[in-house]
Amino acid sequence: MATGGSNCNCNNQDGGAKKRKKATTTKKRKISDYNKFMKTEIKKVKKDDPKLSHQQAFKKAAGNWSKTKK
C-alpha cells in the first residue's frame, strides 16, 4: 500500500547544476555605425512624429539607414 508520501526529494537543495560566475573582465565592443545611426535617427523620427510607437519609429529609421547607404 502507498504511504501517501513522495520520494522525489523535492526539498533537497544540495544537488543540481552549479552556476558559473561571469567573467568580469570582458571587453566592450565598439559601437557599430548602424547602432550610432539608429540611436540618433530614432530620436529624429520620434521628434518629427511623436505619436509613432517605438516599433514604427524603428522601422522608419531602419528604412532611412538603407536609403543613406546606397
ZADREN-798259 format. One record per atom (N, C-alpha, C): residue in one letter; chain; atom name; x, y, z. Coordinates in steps of 0.1 Angstrom, whole numbers. Example, Ala and Ser with C-alpha at 12.3 -4.5 7.8 and 13.67 -1.06 7.14 Angstrom:
% ZADREN-798259
  res  chain  atom      x      y      z
    A      A     N    132    -57     78
    A      A    CA    123    -45     78
    A      A     C    132    -33     78
    S      A     N    128    -22     71
    S      A    CA    137    -11     71
    S      A     C    129      0     79
This chain:
% ZADREN-798259
  res  chain  atom      x      y      z
    M      A     N      8    -12      0
    M      A    CA      0      0      0
    M      A     C      9     12      0
    A      A     N      3     23     -6
    A      A    CA     11     35     -6
    A      A     C     10     42      7
    T      A     N     21     49     11
    T      A    CA     21     56     24
    T      A     C     16     70     22
    G      A     N     14     75     10
    G      A    CA      9     89      9
    G      A     C     21     99      7
    G      A     N     33     95      9
    G      A    CA     44    104      8
    G      A     C     50    103     -6
    S      A     N     59    112     -8
    S      A    CA     66    113    -21
    S      A     C     81    110    -19
    N      A     N     87    103    -29
    N      A    CA    101    100    -28
    N      A     C    109    109    -38
    C      A     N    104    120    -41
    C      A    CA    110    128    -52
    C      A     C    121    137    -46
    N      A     N    123    138    -33
    N      A    CA    133    147    -27
    N      A     C    132    161    -32
    C      A     N    120    166    -33
    C      A    CA    118    180    -38
    C      A     C    124    191    -29
    N      A     N    125    188    -17
    N      A    CA    130    198     -7
    N      A     C    146    197     -6
    N      A     N    152    188    -13
    N      A    CA    166    187    -13
    N      A     C    172    197    -22
    Q      A     N    179    207    -16
    Q      A    CA    185    218    -24
    Q      A     C    200    216    -26
    D      A     N    206    205    -22
    D      A    CA    220    203    -23
    D      A     C    225    200    -37
    G      A     N    217    193    -45
    G      A    CA    221    188    -58
    G      A     C    218    198    -69
    G      A     N    220    194    -81
    G      A    CA    217    202    -93
    G      A     C    229    209    -99
    A      A     N    226    216   -109
    A      A    CA    237    222   -116
    A      A     C    242    234   -109
    K      A     N    255    236   -109
    K      A    CA    261    248   -102
    K      A     C    262    260   -112
    K      A     N    260    271   -107
    K      A    CA    260    283   -115
    K      A     C    275    288   -117
    R      A     N    277    292   -129
    R      A    CA    291    297   -133
    R      A     C    291    312   -131
    K      A     N    302    317   -126
    K      A    CA    303    332   -125
    K      A     C    307    337   -138
    K      A     N    302    349   -142
    K      A    CA    306    356   -154
    K      A     C    319    362   -152
    A      A     N    326    362   -163
    A      A    CA    340    369   -163
    A      A     C    337    384   -162
    T      A     N    344    391   -153
    T      A    CA    341    405   -151
    T      A     C    351    413   -160
    T      A     N    360    407   -166
    T      A    CA    370    415   -174
    T      A     C    367    414   -189
    T      A     N    354    413   -193
    T      A    CA    350    413   -207
    T      A     C    352    426   -213
    K      A     N    357    426   -226
    K      A    CA    359    439   -233
    K      A     C    346    443   -240
    K      A     N    343    456   -239
    K      A    CA    331    461   -246
    K      A     C    334    463   -261
    R      A     N    324    460   -269
    R      A    CA    326    461   -283
    R      A     C    325    476   -287
    K      A     N    331    479   -298
    K      A    CA    329    493   -304
    K      A     C    315    493   -310
    I      A     N    309    505   -308
    I      A    CA    295    506   -313
    I      A     C    296    507   -329
    S      A     N    288    500   -335
    S      A    CA    288    500   -350
    S      A     C    282    512   -355
    D      A     N    285    515   -368
    D      A    CA    280    527   -375
    D      A     C    264    526   -375
    Y      A     N    259    514   -377
    Y      A    CA    245    512   -377
    Y      A     C    238    516   -364
    N      A     N    244    511   -353
    N      A    CA    239    514   -340
    N      A     C    240    529   -337
    K      A     N    251    536   -341
    K      A    CA    252    550   -339
    K      A     C    241    557   -346
    F      A     N    239    553   -359
    F      A    CA    229    560   -367
    F      A     C    215    558   -361
    M      A     N    212    545   -357
    M      A    CA    198    542   -352
    M      A     C    195    550   -339
    K      A     N    205    552   -331
    K      A    CA    204    559   -319
    K      A     C    199    573   -321
    T      A     N    205    580   -331
    T      A    CA    202    594   -334
    T      A     C    189    594   -343
    E      A     N    188    585   -352
    E      A    CA    177    586   -362
    E      A     C    164    583   -355
    I      A     N    163    574   -345
    I      A    CA    150    572   -338
    I      A     C    146    584   -331
    K      A     N    155    591   -325
    K      A    CA    152    604   -318
    K      A     C    146    614   -328
    K      A     N    152    615   -340
    K      A    CA    147    624   -351
    K      A     C    133    620   -355
    V      A     N    131    607   -358
    V      A    CA    119    603   -363
    V      A     C    108    605   -352
    K      A     N    111    602   -340
    K      A    CA    101    605   -329
    K      A     C     98    620   -327
    K      A     N    108    628   -329
    K      A    CA    106    642   -328
    K      A     C     97    647   -339
    D      A     N     99    642   -352
    D      A    CA     90    646   -363
    D      A     C     76    641   -361
    D      A     N     74    629   -355
    D      A    CA     61    623   -354
    D      A     C     60    616   -340
    P      A     N     57    624   -329
    P      A    CA     57    618   -316
    P      A     C     47    607   -313
    K      A     N     37    606   -322
    K      A    CA     26    596   -320
    K      A     C     31    582   -324
    L      A     N     42    581   -331
    L      A    CA     46    568   -336
    L      A     C     50    559   -324
    S      A     N     47    546   -325
    S      A    CA     52    537   -315
    S      A     C     67    535   -317
    H      A     N     74    529   -307
    H      A    CA     88    527   -309
    H      A     C     91    517   -321
    Q      A     N     82    507   -322
    Q      A    CA     84    498   -333
    Q      A     C     83    505   -347
    Q      A     N     73    514   -348
    Q      A    CA     71    521   -361
    Q      A     C     82    530   -363
    A      A     N     87    537   -353
    A      A    CA     98    546   -354
    A      A     C    111    538   -358
    F      A     N    113    527   -353
    F      A    CA    124    518   -356
    F      A     C    124    514   -370
    K      A     N    112    510   -375
    K      A    CA    111    506   -389
    K      A     C    114    518   -399
    K      A     N    109    529   -395
    K      A    CA    112    541   -404
    K      A     C    127    545   -403
    A      A     N    133    544   -392
    A      A    CA    147    547   -391
    A      A     C    155    537   -398
    A      A     N    152    524   -398
    A      A    CA    159    514   -405
    A      A     C    158    516   -420
    G      A     N    146    521   -424
    G      A    CA    144    524   -439
    G      A     C    153    536   -443
    N      A     N    154    545   -434
    N      A    CA    163    557   -436
    N      A     C    178    552   -437
    W      A     N    182    542   -429
    W      A    CA    195    537   -430
    W      A     C    198    531   -444
    S      A     N    188    523   -449
    S      A    CA    190    517   -462
    S      A     C    191    527   -473
    K      A     N    184    538   -471
    K      A    CA    185    549   -481
    K      A     C    198    556   -481
    T      A     N    204    558   -469
    T      A    CA    216    566   -468
    T      A     C    228    557   -473
    K      A     N    228    544   -472
    K      A    CA    239    536   -475
    K      A     C    240    533   -490
    K      A     N    230    537   -498
    K      A    CA    231    534   -513
    K      A     C    239    544   -520
